[in-house]
Amino acid sequence: MPANPTLIQLQQVSFAYPGSSHLLLNQADVTLDYRQRIGLIGPNGSGKTTLLHIIMGLLRPTAGRLLFKGQEISSKEEFRKLRRSIGLVFQDADDQLFSPTVIEDIAFGPLNLGMNPAEALRISRQTLADLGLSALAERVTHQLSGGEKKLISLATILSMQPEAMLLDEPTNNLDSNIRTRLISILNRLEIGYMIISHDWDFLAETCDEIYTLSEGCALRSGTECLHSHHHVHTYGDRPHEHQR
């Protein structure tokens, strides 16, 4: 780990969509350190996905600064470098998967990073093996189940060997078996990540810190708010749901 542990830092970031006077984000501060595991929670429309898209350079903030490894970034070239280190797993796997077969989808990232075909194929097969997904390698991507697509979307990012990941609602529409596999995979990783989720129990099993987006601000909480059973706790003034 570098001497400066901070990988991503949003400082006083505000955002409003063009033509709107409403600030979806209002001077939000969020930090992701190397190997840190952060959950991001908030009501629909609170700006959670927008925040991830700002980190990836898909949206530009109205105000504030984005720092990557301690350096402010804003140009296309700077964001290209960031995307080599930070992977985004979209909420809808169909937005991420586009190749005819699973192995081609997973190899696309390494090839795009400049690896030769043989090396890209080796890394892709190793990634599938590490995730217990080797049996899916030759499957036609669009014929996978929704849960399988979600896991393969994750594999497409991990094959590029990122320093951190951003995951947007990774448990949406997952059955309990796939959800359990996803938790196991995330807990074995040695990289940091930020997860958007409404699933408190999932965050309790995968994250060590949490931010809540409220009225455009990111409110940081300690680990005492992360739990997977019913009880009164110090985070009780902010509404949430437990998985039953």
C-alpha positions, 0 to 999 in steps of 0.5 A: 500500500502506498504511503498515502492510502487514499485512492479516491476523494470527492471534495465538496462535490455538487451536481445538478443536471442541465436545466435543473436548479436542484442540487442532487449532490450538495458539497458531498465529501467521500473518501475511498482508501486502498482496500477499504470497503464502503457501503453507500445507501440512500433513497431512490433519486438521492444521487448514489449512482450519480456519485459513482458516475462522477468518480468514473468521469461519466458525469462532471460535477457542477462544483467541487474536486475529484482526486485520484491518488492525491491528484485532482483530475478533470481531463479525458486522459486523466480519467482514462488512467483512473478507469485502468485502476477503478472498475464499475459494475453496472446495476444492469448486467446487460449494460456491461455484457456485449460479446457473444460468449462469456470468455470473450466478454471477460477477455475484452478488458485485458485486450483493451489494456494492451495484453496479447490474446494469449495472455488475455485468455489466460487471465480470463480463464484464471479469473473464472477459475478463481470465482468458481465460474469456469463452467460458464466460459463457453456459454452464450452470454445472453442465455445466462440467468440474471444471477449468472450475468451479474457474476460474469459482470463482476468477472469482466472487471476483475480480469483487468486486475483493478485497484478498486471497484464501484458496484451499483446495486449488485444484489438486485434480483438475485436469488439467495444462492447467487447472493451468498456466492457474491458475498463470498467472492467480495470477502475474498478480494484484496482490493477496496470497493464502494457498494451502492445497495438498499440491502443492509444485511448485504452491506453488513457482510461485505463492508466496514464503513457506510455513507448515507446520502441525505439531501445531497450530502454524504453522511459518514458513519462508523461500523456500529451501524453495520449489522444483520439482525434486529436491535436498537442501535445508534443508527436508528434515526435513519430508516432502513430495512433488514432482509427477512 
